[in-house]
Amino acid sequence: MSTVSRRDLLAGSAGVAAATLATGSCAAPSSRPARPAASAADGPADWEALRRQFRLEPGWANLALFYLASQPKRVRDAVDFLGAQVDANPLVVPTGMRLPDGPTGWPRVRRALASYIGGRAEDIAMTASTSIGLGVFYNGVRTRPGQEFLLTGYDHRAQRTAAELAAGKHGARVRPCSWFADPATATAEGIAAAVGDAIRPHTRIVGITWVQSSTGLRMPVRAVAAAVRRANEGRAPADRCLLVVDAVHGLAAVDEDAARLGADAVIAGTHKWLFGPRGTGFVWVSPEVLDQLHPTFVSFITGGGAAPLSPGGFLAFEHAFALPVAVEMHRQLGRTRVAARIAELSTRAKRGLIRIPGVTVHTPMAPELSAGITCFSMAGRTHEQIVGHAATRRVRLSASVHTRLGTAVINTPAEVDTAVGSVADLAR
Ligand SMILES: Cc1ncc(COP(=O)(O)O)c(C=O)c1O
């Protein structure tokens, strides 16, 4: 058995002033609507204490944690604690694994997530990543030949590929769309109107990304959902247009209940902004459209609802079953405070970057149309040059369509300034 003590594991040092530790902290029973994630933690958070939970290489400013995240001590300890149980007696998996505060397993994991996203545990399927969740969804939707899926080039290839593979199987097609001319000047009304205009009677899925990793733009999911709802008026269930959201960069970065945005399905990995164990993720499906989805894999999670959509097999249980520890850490931090900190850091980055001659910021300045990813480019420089130059200043950035600066809750204003300084340097 691991030597990690119960106290260490539960308390960690999440860095929350006056955090009260809920032992046996399972959320409300799954038949009741879950309480939204705590947003009401009072007082300032101790972000430095939270940062100390991470083993990030000292001396480097890592502003690419949205791409591949580091894990906090609390989560690492929980994974070790559970892994020791499996190694001592692998049959503990079916008979019952425990976190220090009580039993853990799929029911607890689903309840914890439900409480965080403001939904019900039975509407959640478990996956190992966003990509797998997107495959589960697109493969699973009952689709007739001739129907179509709408996506943009800004959505991640995990979603575009899932859509193309499924469309190929069903005799459907993916129609590339555009919701805005320029992400920096996009508006919620304009995006929602473009989605509404694009939907045809044979449109089966509109796939969007809550926070686009290619532009940093946060899609106005509620407004888009309203446009999809209007298009669905009078449609039979098999003709209904479903709205699916790749939520991986909105979850634990935006102060919203993901299950209450008005989408039909919300899909996310939980190993990025939530700092969950690697190899964890989920698909939330609105109960209203569950009968429109087929499972793709055998599921080892018992029960009805969305459980049969969970790809099964004996998985990395020590990772999956430690997820409630990450959710509890965020509950203690308070989702409002986390989102505010992320917005504060990304606003600082945007304000610094737009002052640099030759730099174009592609992410909207408005906090309600952005979150923790800031995308930019520099005239006369490639993204590789910008990322490479930043590395000489011990700053980690990443690039896709544009150069990207991600502000996780554990980054600091000083790190943002160092990163912006490295860009200013290159511009001189
Ligand atoms: C928008 C978006 N969706 C999906 C993915 C893939 O996520 P996962 O590794 O959880 O499959 C990424 C990867 O960073 C992403 O940026």
The ligand as an SDF file (V2000), in Angstrom:
LIG
                    3D

 16 16  0  0  0  0  0  0  0  0999 V2000
   -9.6700   21.6640  -29.5460 C   0  0  0  0  0  0  0  0  0  0  0  0
   -9.0260   20.3300  -29.2780 C   0  0  0  0  0  0  0  0  0  0  0  0
   -9.7830   19.2230  -29.3430 N   0  0  0  0  0  0  0  0  0  0  0  0
   -9.2640   18.0100  -29.1120 C   0  0  0  0  0  0  0  0  0  0  0  0
   -7.9370   17.8420  -28.7850 C   0  0  0  0  0  0  0  0  0  0  0  0
   -7.4230   16.4690  -28.4930 C   0  0  0  0  0  0  0  0  0  0  0  0
   -7.5600   16.2620  -27.1060 O   0  0  0  0  0  0  0  0  0  0  0  0
   -7.2850   14.8670  -26.4530 P   0  0  0  0  0  0  0  0  0  0  0  0
   -5.8050   14.7700  -26.2720 O   0  0  0  0  0  0  0  0  0  0  0  0
   -7.9880   14.9250  -25.1240 O   0  0  0  0  0  0  0  0  0  0  0  0
   -7.8120   13.8210  -27.3400 O   0  0  0  0  0  0  0  0  0  0  0  0
   -7.1050   18.9590  -28.6890 C   0  0  0  0  0  0  0  0  0  0  0  0
   -5.6790   18.8040  -28.3160 C   0  0  0  0  0  0  0  0  0  0  0  0
   -5.0240   19.6400  -27.7790 O   0  0  0  0  0  0  0  0  0  0  0  0
   -7.6660   20.2320  -28.9560 C   0  0  0  0  0  0  0  0  0  0  0  0
   -6.9120   21.3330  -28.9020 O   0  0  0  0  0  0  0  0  0  0  0  0
  1  2  1  0
  2  3  1  0
  2 15  2  0
  3  4  2  0
  4  5  1  0
  5  6  1  0
  5 12  2  0
  6  7  1  0
  7  8  1  0
  8  9  2  0
  8 10  1  0
  8 11  1  0
 12 13  1  0
 12 15  1  0
 13 14  2  0
 15 16  1  0
M  END
$$$$
